[in-house]
Amino acid sequence: METVTLRPFTAEDADWLIARHGALYAEHEGFDASFEVLVAEIIADFLAHQKPGREEGWIAWRDGERLGSTFVVEEDTRTAKLRLVLLEPAARGTGLAQRLLDQAMDFARGAGYRTMRLWTHESHRAAGRLYARNGFALVASEAKHSFGQDVVAQTWEREL
């Protein structure tokens, strides 16, 4: 098995990232197509308005296959937003999630951000454990109806 590399996201990754978010969230969370539409909007915005040195995305790659992603975008001059974190089921439990998070936090620190914030759902328990282990605190939680499901949206953040 070859080593997993993290390479910068390119426009050629967009279709894969949109489709995999849609498929995995439909399968595991029951999300409807509106989630895939949101992911497509986030990616289109990133491609159209990326701030070099302040925003970046990475694709985890092994043996010619994409295994996951993570992005850092600017929420404001002090706050980086972690977005589009995705792991293929075969890559879960391998330490790749930690590596992607480390890459994002290191980039955000180097870009001069002071805080990192992210949005997720309570049902993503493994992700919540990862964030908590890395010093993130749950700062907001709200029950709502999104993507065709009743969810509990969560906001986590930490100082960098």
N, C-alpha and C positions, 0 to 999 in steps of 0.2 A: 504494500500500500504506500502510495506516495504521500509526501508531506502536504498538509493543507497550507495554502498560501492565501494571504489577504491582498487583494489588488483593488485599486480604485474602481468604483462604479463607472460604467460608461453607458451611453444611450443604447448600446446593443444588449445590455442587461435588462432593460426596462420591461419588455414583454414577459420575460421569465419571472421577474420580481412581482409584477402585477398578477400574473396567472397563478403563481404559487401562493401568494397571500390569499387570493380568492379561493383557491382549492382547499388549502389547509384550514382556513378559518370556516369554510362551509362544512368541511368534514368533521372538524373537532369542536366547533362552537355553534354550528347551525346558522352562521351568518348568511344573509342574503347578498345579492349582487351589489347592493349599495356599498358594501365594504370594499369590493374590488374597484368601484368607481372612486372612492376616497383615496385608495392607494395610487390609482392612476393620476389623480389630481396632485397628490403630494409629489410624485415623481416628475410630472410635467412642470410643476413649479420649480422644483430643484434644477431640472435641466435648463429652464429658461432664465433662472435668476441666481444660480449658484454664486456665492461670494468666495472667490479663491482665497485660501488661507484661513477662512472663517467657517466654511462649510465643506463637508466631504462625505462620501459614501464609500463603503467597501463591500466587496463580494468575496466570500470564502470559497476557495476553488481547490479541487483535488481530482486528479485523474481525468481532467477534461469536463468535470461536473461542478455545477454550482451547489454549494451546501448551505449557504446562509448569507445574511447581510446585516449591516448596521449603518446608520447615518447620523451625522451631527449637523444640525442647522441652527441658525441664529434665531433665538426667540427675542432677545434684545441685546444690547452691547455687553451686558454682564452675564447673560444666561444662554447656555447652549441647550438645545432640545435634542434628546436622543429619539430617533425615529426609525421606522421600518426594520426593526429587529426581527429577524426570521431565521429559524433553523430547520432544515429538513429533518424529518423524523429519524433518519439513519445517523444523523450527526449529534443527536441529543445524548447527553451523558458522557460526552467525549472530552469536555473541557473547552470546546469551541465557543460556547456562549460566553465564558469568562474571557477568553482571548478577544472576542469581538468587543466586549464591554471595555476591556483594558485599552484596546486600540482607540475606541471612541473617547474615553476619558483622557488618555494621553494627548490626543489631538486637541481636545477642548482646552486642556491646560495650556498647551503650546500656543493656541490661538488667543489666549488671554482671557478666556471666560473665567468667571468666579464661581458659577453655580451650574449644575446640570439638572435638568428636569425631564421627566418622561411621563407619558400617559399609557395606561394599560387597563386590563380588566382583572377583577378579583379572581376570576376563574383561572387565570394564568399563574397558578400557585408556584410552579418551579421558577418562573421568572421573578416573582415576588421574593422568593428565598434568595435568588442570586442578587437582586438589588439590595436587599437588607444586609447580606453578607459583605457587600461592598460600600456600606455606609450611607445608603439612601434611606430616607425616612418617608413613610406614607404621610402626606400632608393634606390630602383631600380624598374623599370617597363619596360617590353619588349614585344612587339607584336611578336607572333610566332605561328607556327603550331605544335601542340602536341596532341597526343592521338586521332588523326583523326579530330581535331577541330582547328579553329583559336582562340587563347586565348591571354590574356595579362597576362604574368607571373609577379608576384610581389615578391620582397624581402622586408621583414620588419625586423627591429631589435630594440633592446633597451639595455641600460646598466642595469646590475643587481645590 
